[in-house]
Amino acid sequence: SNNTASFTNATLHFSNVAAVMYPAIISNCVFYGSGVAQNAIPIFEHAAEMTNHVIVSNCFYTNTLKYLYVETSPVLRIISNDQVSQLNIGKYFKHDATNARWNIVMPQMMIASNTNNGILYFDFQSAVDGASAGDEVRVLAANLTRNGQLNALAITNGVFITNKNNLRIIGGYDAAFTSVTGYTTLDGGSAAIANRLMYIANLTNLALSNFVIRRGGTNTVVPQFEGTGILLLSVKQSLLSNIIVSNCSSTNGGGLSLNECTNVAITAAVINCVSSNIGGGFYSASGISNSIGGTVSNCIAAASGGGGGVLDGRDIDINAFIFSNYSENAGGVLYYASQGGTVSGVMMSNRANTGGGGVYIAGSSNVTVTASVCSNSAGSSGGINLNFSTNCTVNATVANNSAVDAGGVYLFDGRGNTINGIIVSNTASGTAGGLLVMNNFNTTVNALVAYNSGGIGGGIVVFTGSNTTVNSTIANNTAGSGGGIYLYLPISTVINAALRSNYAPTGGGVYMYHATNTFISGSMVSNGAVMGGG
């Protein structure tokens, strides 16, 4: 027991100790402070040069606020090589910058464990920093603050995982670090003051799972403006699974951002995230062979596009449930300047103010859409928009979408695109209830186009362009004119279709206006009109 706060009168005082091979070991002790002496220091090390310093285990501290004091000496080995973990007393070293000292500031539980070396850690970041290639870090199922500690709100930065190859980091463990019981949560607190919560950069072969990332806000940590939930930068051959990102906001990629990544696969639920520019849910930039799965819902891109997310790069795949997102352009997913890649899954109930309610593909080539694109809405192209794109293939179910123009699918100024699948029950108050092909070249349509309605062109509208081939069943569509197909100034159009039960007051089956070199074959059955084209 010690009733003084004097450093030189600590209960145990190590001073000017020469370097020795073995550490001082203290175990099974009780240290007590009383009255005004609650700041008494149970253990004090000063200018000691012992190789392993002091190891403390199974000790108790009552009525004392400072648990261990270590003054920095020329050799600060006390806190290197994870010695803090070997203390095993449930306390945490903190640096006193004013006095250039390290001390323990609070009792708290262990946050993480390294299964390869058996070391326990008092915070997530220290566990990451202490890990080597091939290690597995297990993290407690707890609600952590931004730096991966409990109750440390003063620290504003998130967890940094950088320049570490071949790691497994698994959240959601019980206190013994033997069983997964849930998730580890990194919580940024108020989105108005929080920074990025997880930064992963310059590494290969990371496996990360079982984390909830929420309330990341305005980011001031370089690189800025992207992914305040999670940012991956120059990451290769890695897997992120069972991740939840919610209520984050940023300029680009409100919840999740991938920049210059290769062969990264992510399965995540991204919810209620916002970007002020592009990619409300996620943003994947300049990537190669990456894939995104899971769900993206209720996210907003306030300016340019991609309420659910934005992808650009080569061979980028998405197979996800994208629903109830909003943006000025591309309410669901925006592919921009991409080569290859597949859009699959479900795109539902997304909304864009201008174009591309469900999927918007711009300036891209060889992208394939196999998703179900349903119940989306936009100013134009309620379901899918292919804009300035070449050699893309739509093999999708496009149903119950709505727009002013192109209720289902809109092709604008493209080359060599192919439309397969099913285009059904879409509506447009203006032009093209089902499919609008405008100023395209070498386009092939093999889709079933049925039960669509539009002001002009219920099923398909071909507007200018050349070399369009339609090999479709076009049935039960309605319009003010051109119930089945409406042709306006196209060149070299081939229609080899089964047109049946379409209706419009003018041109129930096919309506043609100055269509040059048009060839029609197939069958026309039970189409109706007040005049012409029945």
C-alpha positions as CSV (number, residue, x, y, z in Angstrom):
1,S,0.0,0.0,0.0
2,N,1.2,3.5,-0.9
3,N,-0.4,6.7,0.2
4,T,1.7,9.1,-1.9
5,A,1.6,10.2,-5.5
6,S,5.4,10.6,-5.7
7,F,7.0,8.8,-8.5
8,T,10.1,8.1,-6.4
9,N,8.0,6.5,-3.6
10,A,6.0,4.0,-5.7
11,T,5.2,0.7,-4.2
12,L,7.6,-1.0,-6.6
13,H,10.2,1.2,-8.1
14,F,12.7,0.1,-10.8
15,S,15.3,2.8,-11.4
16,N,18.6,2.7,-13.3
17,V,18.4,-1.1,-13.7
18,A,21.1,-2.4,-15.9
19,A,20.3,-4.7,-18.9
20,V,19.6,-8.2,-17.8
21,M,18.6,-11.3,-19.6
22,Y,15.4,-12.1,-17.6
23,P,12.6,-9.7,-16.8
24,A,11.2,-8.7,-13.5
25,I,8.1,-10.7,-12.9
26,I,5.4,-9.6,-10.6
27,S,2.4,-11.8,-10.0
28,N,-0.5,-12.4,-7.6
29,C,-0.2,-9.0,-5.9
30,V,-2.7,-6.5,-4.6
31,F,-1.9,-2.8,-4.9
32,Y,-3.9,-0.4,-2.8
33,G,-4.2,3.4,-2.7
34,S,-6.4,5.5,-0.3
35,G,-7.7,9.0,0.4
36,V,-6.0,11.8,-1.5
37,A,-3.4,9.3,-2.5
38,Q,-5.5,7.7,-5.2
39,N,-3.0,8.8,-7.8
40,A,-0.3,6.7,-6.1
41,I,1.6,4.6,-8.6
42,P,1.8,0.9,-7.7
43,I,4.6,0.1,-10.2
44,F,7.1,2.6,-11.5
45,E,9.9,2.0,-14.0
46,H,12.5,4.7,-14.5
47,A,15.5,4.6,-16.9
48,A,15.5,0.8,-16.7
49,E,17.3,-1.1,-19.5
50,M,16.1,-4.6,-18.8
51,T,15.7,-6.5,-22.0
52,N,12.1,-7.6,-21.2
53,H,11.2,-5.0,-18.6
54,V,8.4,-5.7,-16.2
55,I,5.8,-8.5,-16.7
56,V,2.7,-8.3,-14.5
57,S,0.1,-10.9,-14.2
58,N,-2.9,-11.7,-11.9
59,C,-2.6,-8.4,-10.0
60,F,-5.4,-6.3,-8.6
61,Y,-5.5,-2.5,-8.2
62,T,-8.0,-0.9,-5.8
63,N,-8.6,2.8,-5.1
64,T,-5.8,3.8,-7.4
65,L,-6.1,5.5,-10.8
66,K,-2.6,5.0,-12.2
67,Y,-1.9,1.3,-12.7
68,L,1.6,1.2,-14.1
69,Y,3.9,4.0,-15.0
70,V,6.8,3.7,-17.4
71,E,9.0,6.6,-18.1
72,T,10.6,6.5,-21.5
73,S,14.3,5.6,-21.4
74,P,16.8,5.6,-24.3
75,V,15.6,2.1,-25.0
76,L,11.8,2.1,-25.1
77,R,11.4,-1.7,-25.2
78,I,8.6,-1.8,-22.7
79,I,5.9,-1.2,-25.4
80,S,7.6,-2.8,-28.4
81,N,7.1,-6.3,-29.7
82,D,3.7,-6.5,-28.1
83,Q,4.9,-6.4,-24.5
84,V,1.7,-4.6,-23.7
85,S,-0.2,-7.8,-24.4
86,Q,2.0,-9.9,-22.2
87,L,1.1,-7.8,-19.2
88,N,-2.2,-9.6,-19.2
89,I,-3.8,-7.3,-16.6
90,G,-6.6,-5.8,-18.7
91,K,-5.0,-2.4,-18.9
92,Y,-3.8,-0.3,-21.9
93,F,-0.6,1.7,-22.5
94,K,-1.1,5.3,-23.6
95,H,1.5,7.8,-24.4
96,D,1.7,11.0,-22.4
97,A,3.1,13.4,-25.1
98,T,3.6,16.3,-22.6
99,N,5.8,14.3,-20.3
100,A,7.1,11.8,-22.9
101,R,5.9,8.9,-20.9
102,W,3.8,5.7,-21.3
103,N,1.2,4.7,-18.8
104,I,-1.9,2.6,-18.4
105,V,-5.1,4.6,-18.5
106,M,-8.0,2.3,-17.9
107,P,-9.1,-1.3,-17.2
108,Q,-10.8,-2.9,-20.2
109,M,-11.3,-6.2,-21.8
110,M,-9.2,-7.7,-24.5
111,I,-10.4,-6.7,-28.0
112,A,-8.4,-9.0,-30.3
113,S,-6.3,-12.1,-30.5
114,N,-3.6,-13.4,-32.8
115,T,-4.1,-17.1,-33.0
116,N,-0.7,-17.8,-34.5
117,N,1.4,-16.2,-31.7
118,G,-1.2,-16.4,-28.9
119,I,-0.9,-12.6,-28.1
120,L,-4.0,-10.8,-26.9
121,Y,-4.5,-7.1,-27.6
122,F,-6.4,-4.2,-26.0
123,D,-7.3,-2.6,-29.3
124,F,-8.0,-3.7,-32.9
125,Q,-5.3,-1.5,-34.5
126,S,-2.5,-2.9,-32.3
127,A,-3.6,-6.4,-33.3
128,V,-3.3,-5.4,-37.0
129,D,0.0,-3.7,-36.5
130,G,1.4,-6.7,-34.7
131,A,0.3,-9.3,-37.3
132,S,2.6,-11.0,-39.8
133,A,2.0,-12.8,-43.0
134,G,-0.1,-15.9,-42.4
135,D,-1.5,-14.7,-39.1
136,E,-5.2,-14.8,-38.2
137,V,-6.5,-11.9,-36.1
138,R,-9.8,-12.5,-34.2
139,V,-11.8,-9.5,-33.0
140,L,-14.3,-9.3,-30.2
141,A,-18.0,-9.1,-30.9
142,A,-18.4,-5.6,-29.5
143,N,-19.4,-2.1,-30.5
144,L,-16.0,-0.5,-31.0
145,T,-15.3,3.2,-31.6
146,R,-13.4,4.6,-34.5
147,N,-9.9,3.4,-33.6
148,G,-11.1,-0.1,-32.7
149,Q,-11.2,0.4,-28.9
150,L,-14.1,0.5,-26.5
151,N,-15.0,3.9,-25.1
152,A,-12.4,6.0,-26.9
153,L,-14.4,8.6,-28.7
154,A,-11.6,11.2,-28.7
155,I,-9.8,9.3,-31.4
156,T,-11.2,10.2,-34.8
157,N,-9.5,8.0,-37.3
158,G,-10.5,4.4,-38.2
159,V,-8.6,1.1,-38.4
160,F,-5.7,1.1,-40.9
161,I,-4.8,-2.2,-42.6
162,T,-1.9,-1.5,-44.9
163,N,1.1,-3.2,-46.3
164,K,0.1,-6.5,-44.7
165,N,-0.1,-9.6,-46.9
166,N,-1.7,-13.0,-46.3
167,L,-3.9,-12.0,-43.3
168,R,-7.2,-13.3,-42.0
169,I,-9.1,-10.8,-39.9
170,I,-12.4,-12.2,-38.5
171,G,-14.8,-10.3,-36.3
172,G,-17.6,-11.4,-34.1
173,Y,-15.8,-13.6,-31.6
174,D,-16.6,-14.4,-28.0
175,A,-14.4,-13.2,-25.1
176,A,-12.4,-16.4,-25.3
177,F,-11.8,-15.9,-29.0
178,T,-12.9,-19.5,-29.8
179,S,-16.4,-19.1,-31.4
180,V,-18.0,-16.5,-33.7
181,T,-21.2,-15.2,-31.9
182,G,-22.0,-12.2,-34.1
183,Y,-20.3,-9.1,-35.5
184,T,-17.7,-6.6,-34.6
185,T,-19.0,-3.1,-35.0
186,L,-16.9,-0.1,-35.9
187,D,-19.1,2.9,-35.1
188,G,-18.1,6.4,-36.1
189,G,-20.6,8.1,-33.8
190,S,-22.0,11.3,-35.3
191,A,-21.6,11.3,-39.1
192,A,-21.0,15.1,-38.9
193,I,-17.6,14.5,-37.2
194,A,-16.5,11.0,-38.0
195,N,-13.8,10.0,-40.5
196,R,-13.2,6.9,-42.5
197,L,-13.8,3.8,-40.4
198,M,-11.6,1.2,-42.2
199,Y,-8.7,1.9,-44.7
200,I,-7.2,-1.2,-46.5
201,A,-4.3,-0.5,-48.8
202,N,-1.3,-1.9,-50.6
203,L,-1.8,-5.5,-49.7
204,T,-2.5,-9.0,-51.2
205,N,-4.5,-11.9,-49.9
206,L,-6.6,-10.4,-47.2
207,A,-9.7,-12.3,-45.9
208,L,-11.9,-10.0,-43.8
209,S,-15.3,-11.0,-42.4
210,N,-18.0,-10.4,-39.8
211,F,-17.9,-6.6,-39.4
212,V,-20.5,-3.9,-39.2
213,I,-19.3,-0.5,-40.3
214,R,-21.6,2.3,-39.6
215,R,-21.8,6.1,-39.3
216,G,-18.6,7.1,-41.2
217,G,-18.8,10.7,-42.1
218,T,-17.1,13.6,-43.8
219,N,-13.6,12.3,-44.5
220,T,-10.4,14.4,-43.9
221,V,-7.9,11.5,-44.0
222,V,-5.9,11.1,-47.3
223,P,-7.0,9.8,-49.8
224,Q,-10.0,12.0,-49.3
225,F,-13.5,12.0,-50.7
226,E,-14.0,8.2,-51.0
227,G,-15.5,5.4,-49.0
228,T,-15.9,6.7,-45.4
229,G,-17.2,3.2,-44.4
230,I,-14.4,1.2,-46.1
231,L,-11.9,2.2,-48.6
232,L,-9.7,-0.3,-50.5
233,L,-6.8,1.1,-52.3
234,S,-4.4,-1.0,-54.5
235,V,-5.7,-4.3,-52.9
236,K,-5.2,-7.6,-54.8
237,Q,-6.6,-11.2,-54.5
238,S,-8.7,-10.5,-51.4
239,L,-12.0,-11.5,-50.0
240,L,-14.4,-9.4,-47.9
241,S,-17.5,-11.3,-46.7
242,N,-20.4,-10.9,-44.3
243,I,-19.9,-7.2,-44.1
244,I,-22.6,-4.6,-43.2
245,V,-22.0,-0.9,-44.1
246,S,-24.6,1.5,-43.1
247,N,-25.3,5.2,-42.6
248,C,-22.0,6.4,-44.1
249,S,-21.5,9.5,-46.3
250,S,-18.8,10.7,-48.7
251,T,-18.2,12.5,-51.9
252,N,-17.8,9.3,-53.9
253,G,-18.8,5.9,-52.7
254,G,-20.8,6.8,-49.6
255,G,-20.3,3.4,-47.9
256,L,-17.7,1.4,-49.8
257,S,-15.0,2.3,-52.3
258,L,-12.5,0.3,-54.3
259,N,-9.7,2.1,-56.1
260,E,-7.2,0.4,-58.4
261,C,-8.0,-3.0,-57.0
262,T,-7.5,-6.4,-58.7
263,N,-9.3,-9.7,-58.1
264,V,-11.2,-8.5,-55.0
265,A,-14.5,-10.1,-54.1
266,I,-16.9,-8.4,-51.7
267,T,-20.1,-9.7,-50.3
268,A,-21.8,-6.9,-48.2
269,A,-25.0,-5.3,-47.2
270,V,-24.7,-1.5,-47.9
271,I,-27.6,0.4,-46.4
272,N,-28.6,4.0,-46.1
273,C,-25.4,5.5,-47.4
274,V,-25.1,8.8,-49.3
275,S,-22.6,10.4,-51.7
276,S,-22.7,14.0,-52.7
277,N,-21.4,13.1,-56.2
278,I,-21.4,9.5,-57.5
279,G,-21.9,6.0,-56.0
280,G,-24.3,6.3,-53.1
281,G,-23.7,2.8,-51.9
282,F,-20.3,1.9,-53.5
283,Y,-17.8,3.1,-56.0
284,S,-15.3,0.9,-57.8
285,A,-12.8,2.8,-59.8
286,S,-10.1,1.6,-62.2
287,G,-10.4,-2.0,-61.1
288,I,-9.7,-5.3,-62.8
289,S,-11.7,-8.6,-62.3
290,N,-13.4,-7.5,-59.1
291,S,-16.9,-8.6,-58.0
292,I,-19.5,-7.2,-55.7
293,G,-22.3,-9.3,-54.1
294,G,-24.9,-8.9,-51.4
295,T,-27.5,-6.1,-51.1
296,V,-27.5,-2.3,-51.7
297,S,-30.5,-0.5,-50.5
298,N,-31.8,3.0,-49.7
299,C,-28.7,4.7,-50.8
300,I,-28.5,8.1,-52.6
301,A,-26.1,9.7,-55.1
302,A,-27.0,13.3,-54.9
303,A,-25.4,14.6,-58.0
304,S,-23.9,12.7,-61.0
305,G,-25.2,9.1,-60.7
306,G,-25.3,5.6,-59.3
307,G,-27.6,5.6,-56.3
308,G,-26.7,2.0,-55.6
309,G,-23.2,2.1,-57.0
310,V,-20.8,3.0,-59.8
311,L,-18.3,0.7,-61.4
312,D,-15.5,1.4,-63.9
313,G,-12.7,-0.8,-65.0
314,R,-12.2,-4.1,-66.7
315,D,-14.2,-7.3,-66.1
316,I,-16.1,-6.0,-63.1
317,D,-19.0,-8.2,-62.0
318,I,-21.9,-7.4,-59.8
319,N,-24.4,-10.1,-58.5
320,A,-26.5,-8.4,-55.9
321,F,-29.9,-7.3,-54.8
322,I,-30.0,-3.5,-55.6
323,F,-33.2,-1.9,-54.4
324,S,-34.8,1.4,-53.4
325,N,-31.8,3.5,-54.3
326,Y,-32.0,7.0,-55.9
327,S,-29.8,9.3,-58.1
328,E,-30.1,12.0,-60.7
329,N,-28.8,9.4,-63.2
330,A,-28.7,5.6,-62.7
331,G,-30.8,5.0,-59.7
332,G,-29.5,1.5,-59.3
333,V,-26.1,0.7,-60.9
334,L,-23.9,2.8,-63.2
335,Y,-21.2,1.2,-65.4
336,Y,-19.0,3.9,-66.7
337,A,-16.1,3.5,-69.2
338,S,-15.9,-0.3,-68.5
339,Q,-14.7,-3.2,-70.5
340,G,-16.3,-6.6,-69.9
341,G,-18.2,-7.5,-66.8
342,T,-21.6,-8.9,-65.9
343,V,-24.6,-7.3,-64.2
344,S,-26.7,-10.0,-62.5
345,G,-29.0,-10.4,-59.5
346,V,-32.0,-8.2,-59.0
347,M,-32.4,-4.4,-59.7
348,M,-35.7,-3.4,-58.2
349,S,-37.6,-0.2,-57.2
350,N,-34.7,2.1,-57.9
351,R,-35.3,5.6,-59.2
352,A,-33.5,8.1,-61.3
353,N,-34.6,11.7,-62.0
354,T,-33.3,11.6,-65.6
355,G,-32.0,8.3,-67.1
356,G,-31.5,4.7,-66.1
357,G,-33.7,3.7,-63.3
358,G,-32.3,0.2,-62.8
359,V,-29.0,-0.1,-64.8
360,Y,-27.1,2.6,-66.7
361,I,-24.2,1.5,-68.9
362,A,-22.3,4.5,-70.4
363,G,-19.2,4.5,-72.7
364,S,-18.6,0.8,-72.1
365,S,-18.1,-2.3,-74.2
366,N,-18.7,-6.0,-73.9
367,V,-20.8,-5.7,-70.7
368,T,-23.5,-8.4,-70.2
369,V,-26.7,-7.8,-68.3
370,T,-28.4,-10.9,-67.0
371,A,-30.2,-9.4,-64.0
372,S,-33.9,-9.1,-63.3
373,V,-34.6,-5.4,-63.7
374,C,-38.1,-4.8,-62.3
375,S,-40.2,-1.9,-61.0
376,N,-37.7,0.9,-61.5
377,S,-38.5,4.4,-62.8
378,A,-36.8,7.3,-64.5
379,G,-37.3,10.2,-66.7
380,S,-36.0,8.0,-69.6
381,S,-35.1,4.4,-69.6
382,G,-36.9,3.1,-66.6
383,G,-35.2,-0.2,-66.6
384,I,-31.9,-0.3,-68.6
385,N,-30.0,2.4,-70.5
386,L,-27.1,1.6,-72.9
387,N,-25.5,4.9,-73.8
388,F,-22.6,5.3,-76.2
389,S,-21.7,1.6,-75.6
390,T,-20.6,-1.1,-78.0
391,N,-20.9,-4.9,-78.2
392,C,-23.0,-5.2,-75.0
393,T,-25.6,-7.9,-74.4
394,V,-28.8,-7.7,-72.5
395,N,-30.1,-11.1,-71.6
396,A,-32.4,-10.0,-68.8
397,T,-35.9,-9.9,-67.5
398,V,-37.0,-6.3,-67.8
399,A,-40.5,-5.9,-66.3
400,N,-42.8,-3.3,-64.8
401,N,-40.5,-0.4,-65.2
402,S,-41.8,3.1,-66.1
403,A,-40.4,6.3,-67.7
404,V,-41.5,9.2,-69.8
405,D,-39.5,7.6,-72.7
406,A,-38.2,4.0,-73.0
407,G,-40.1,2.4,-70.1
408,G,-38.0,-0.8,-70.4
409,V,-34.7,-0.5,-72.3
410,Y,-33.1,2.4,-74.1
411,L,-30.2,2.1,-76.6
412,F,-28.6,5.4,-77.6
413,D,-25.8,5.9,-80.1
414,G,-24.3,2.5,-79.7
415,R,-22.7,-0.1,-82.0
416,G,-23.1,-3.9,-82.2
417,N,-25.4,-4.3,-79.1
418,T,-27.7,-7.3,-78.7
419,I,-31.0,-7.4,-76.8
420,N,-32.2,-10.8,-75.6
421,G,-34.4,-11.9,-72.7
422,I,-37.9,-10.7,-71.8
423,I,-39.2,-7.1,-71.9
424,V,-42.6,-7.2,-70.5
425,S,-45.2,-4.9,-68.8
426,N,-43.2,-1.7,-69.0
427,T,-44.8,1.7,-69.6
428,A,-43.8,5.0,-71.1
429,S,-46.0,8.1,-71.2
430,G,-44.0,9.3,-74.2
431,T,-42.0,7.1,-76.6
432,A,-41.4,3.3,-76.5
433,G,-43.1,1.4,-73.7
434,G,-40.8,-1.6,-74.2
435,L,-37.6,-0.8,-76.1
436,L,-36.2,2.3,-77.7
437,V,-33.3,2.0,-80.2
438,M,-32.2,5.5,-81.1
439,N,-29.3,6.3,-83.5
440,N,-27.8,2.8,-83.1
441,F,-25.9,0.8,-85.6
442,N,-25.8,-3.0,-86.1
443,T,-28.3,-3.8,-83.4
444,T,-29.9,-7.2,-82.9
445,V,-33.1,-7.7,-80.9
446,N,-34.1,-11.3,-80.0
447,A,-36.2,-10.5,-77.0
448,L,-39.8,-11.4,-76.1
449,V,-41.5,-8.0,-76.1
450,A,-45.0,-8.2,-74.6
451,Y,-47.7,-6.3,-72.7
452,N,-45.8,-2.9,-72.8
453,S,-47.5,0.4,-73.5
454,G,-46.4,3.8,-74.7
455,G,-47.6,7.0,-76.3
456,I,-45.6,6.3,-79.5
457,G,-44.5,2.7,-80.0
458,G,-45.9,0.2,-77.4
459,G,-43.3,-2.6,-78.0
460,I,-40.3,-1.4,-80.0
461,V,-39.3,2.0,-81.4
462,V,-36.4,2.2,-83.9
463,F,-35.5,5.9,-84.3
464,T,-32.9,6.7,-87.0
465,G,-29.7,4.6,-87.1
466,S,-29.1,1.7,-89.4
467,N,-28.8,-2.0,-89.7
468,T,-31.3,-3.0,-87.0
469,T,-32.5,-6.6,-87.0
470,V,-35.6,-7.7,-85.0
471,N,-36.0,-11.5,-84.5
472,S,-38.7,-11.4,-81.7
473,T,-42.1,-12.3,-80.6
474,I,-43.9,-8.9,-80.1
475,A,-47.3,-9.4,-78.5
476,N,-50.1,-7.6,-76.7
477,N,-48.4,-4.2,-76.7
478,T,-50.4,-1.0,-77.0
479,A,-49.7,2.6,-78.0
480,G,-51.2,5.7,-79.5
481,S,-49.4,4.8,-82.8
482,G,-47.3,1.8,-83.6
483,G,-48.7,-0.8,-81.1
484,G,-46.1,-3.4,-81.9
485,I,-43.2,-1.6,-83.7
486,Y,-42.7,2.0,-84.6
487,L,-40.0,2.9,-87.2
488,Y,-38.9,6.5,-87.6
489,L,-36.3,7.3,-90.3
490,P,-34.2,4.2,-89.9
491,I,-32.0,2.7,-92.6
492,S,-31.8,-1.0,-93.4
493,T,-34.2,-2.5,-90.9
494,V,-35.0,-6.3,-91.0
495,I,-38.0,-7.5,-89.0
496,N,-38.4,-11.2,-88.8
497,A,-40.9,-11.3,-86.0
498,A,-44.2,-12.8,-84.8
499,L,-46.4,-9.8,-84.2
500,R,-49.7,-10.6,-82.6
501,S,-52.5,-9.0,-80.6
502,N,-50.8,-5.5,-80.6
503,Y,-53.0,-2.5,-80.8
504,A,-52.8,1.2,-81.6
505,P,-55.3,3.6,-83.2
506,T,-52.7,4.0,-86.0
507,G,-50.5,1.1,-86.9
508,G,-51.5,-1.7,-84.6
509,G,-48.8,-4.1,-85.7
510,V,-46.1,-1.9,-87.4
511,Y,-46.0,1.9,-88.0
512,M,-43.3,3.1,-90.5
513,Y,-42.3,6.7,-91.2
514,H,-39.8,7.2,-94.0
515,A,-38.2,3.9,-93.2
516,T,-35.5,3.1,-95.9
517,N,-34.7,-0.4,-97.0
518,T,-37.1,-2.1,-94.6
519,F,-37.7,-5.9,-94.9
520,I,-40.6,-7.5,-93.0
521,S,-41.2,-11.2,-92.6
522,G,-42.6,-13.6,-90.1
523,S,-46.3,-13.5,-89.0
524,M,-48.8,-10.8,-88.1
525,V,-51.9,-12.1,-86.3
526,S,-54.7,-10.3,-84.5
527,N,-53.2,-6.8,-84.4
528,G,-55.7,-4.0,-84.3
529,A,-55.9,-0.4,-85.3
530,V,-58.5,2.2,-86.1
531,M,-56.6,2.9,-89.3
532,G,-53.6,1.5,-91.0
533,G,-51.2,-1.3,-90.0
534,G,-53.7,-3.5,-88.3
